[in-house]
Amino acid sequence: MIALIQRVLEARVTVAGRTVGEIGPGLLALVAVEKHDQSANVARMAERLMGYRVFSDDGGKMNRSLADTGGGLLLVSQFTLAADTSKGTRPSFTPAAAPADAERLFDELVALARERHPTVATGEFGAEMTVSLVNHGPVTLRLTA
């Protein structure tokens, strides 16, 4: 499982012109499920998303986590993160999980996140989405689980 996280001042996902998920300050996580992923990967990713220290403390160091700040978490499924780009000029998506498996594990991640955090929003699995954000820092990191 891969998550590309961005520390944001705000983020929003729209589908066909309607907002389906939005947050204020917090983390936007673009999430890809890979073929080999299981529930253990989901649990580890939820733990990392809540505990990864990307927010500044009073001294300006990145020492605070989403759990510490209480900011929002916007989870957006994005299978293209699992692409193999090592050859040629066109990505291969063979590392990505099948859609049904990916949706099941992504939904599991959303459920775990909602159990552990008060503000969790999502995109719409499988839809063509428009993601808008104001990256703060900028801070963008790739997490694996």
N, C-alpha and C positions, 0 to 999 in steps of 0.2 A: 504494500500500500504506500502510495506517495501522496504527500500534501505539499503544495506550494503555498506558503503562508505569507501574507502581507499585513504589516501593521498599518491600520487605516484610521483616518479621522471619521470616515463614513464609507459605506458601500451599499450597493443596491443591485438587485437582479430583476430584470423585466423580461416577460415573455409576451409577445404579441401586444406590446404597448402597456401591459398592466404589471404593476410591481408585485412580485411574488415573495420577495424577501429583502429586508434591509436592516442595517444596524448603524449605530453611531460609532464612537471610538471603540476599537477592538481589533479583531483578526478576521480577515477574509482567508478562507482555506479552499483552494482548488484541489479536489481530491480525485485520485485515480486508483482504481482497484485492479490489481494484476492477477493473472491466472492462478498463481500459487497461494494467494491470500486466503486466510481463514479467520475465524472469530478471534483468535489470539492476536492477529495483526490489527484488527479493529480495536480491541481493548488497549493495545499498546499505543495506537495512534490517538485515541481519545485521551489517554494519559499524557502524551506528549503535547497535544493541542492545549490542554488545560494548564500544564506545568512548564512549558517552554518559556524561558525568561527573555522576553523581547521588549518589555516596557521599562522605561527609565525609572530609577529610584530618585531620591532627593539629591543624590550626588551626580546624576546624569549617566549612570552606568545602567546597562540593560540587566537588571536584577529582579524585575517583577514579572510575574506571569499573568495570564488571563484570569486565573483563579484569584490572584492577588488584587487585580484592578477591578474585576467585576464588569469588564467591557463586554461588548457583543461578540458573537461568533457567527459568521456567515459561512455555511458549508455549501459548496457548489461542486457537483459531480463533473469531472472533466477527464474523459478517458484518454485524450490526446497526450496527457502527461506520461502515460505508459509507453509511448511510441519508441520504437527502436530507430534512431536517426544515424546509426553508425555507418551506413552505406548509402551511396547514391544520393539522389535529390528528392526522393519522395519517402515520407515516413512509413514504417511498417507498424501495424497495430497488433501484431501477433502476441506481444506480451500482455495485452489488456485482457481482463476477464470477460467472459461472455456477458452480454447485457443482463440476463436474468440473475446471474451470480453477482455481478457488480451492483445491481440495484438492491439485492438482498443485503449485501455487506455494507453498502452505503447507508441504507435505512437503519441497519444495526448501529453504525457509527452515530447517526443522528439521534437515535434513541438513547445511547449511552451519554452523549454530550448533553442531552436535555435532562437526564437524571442528575448530572453533575454540575450543571451551570444554568443560571436563570434566564439568560438571553441567548437563544440559539435560533437562527433563521436559516432558510435553505433556498436553493434554486429549485428548479423542477427537473427531475431526472429525465434524461432523454430528449428534453426540449431544446430548441434553438433559443439560447438565452443571450441577453445583452447584460454585461456586467460593468457597472460603473463604480469607480472608487477614487478616493483621495488617499494615496499612499503617504504615510507619515514617516519621514526619516530621510530618504526612503529606506524601508526595511523590508526585504524579501528573502525568504529562506526556504530551502527544500528539506522536508522531513521525510524519513522513511520509517516503516514499521513492519 
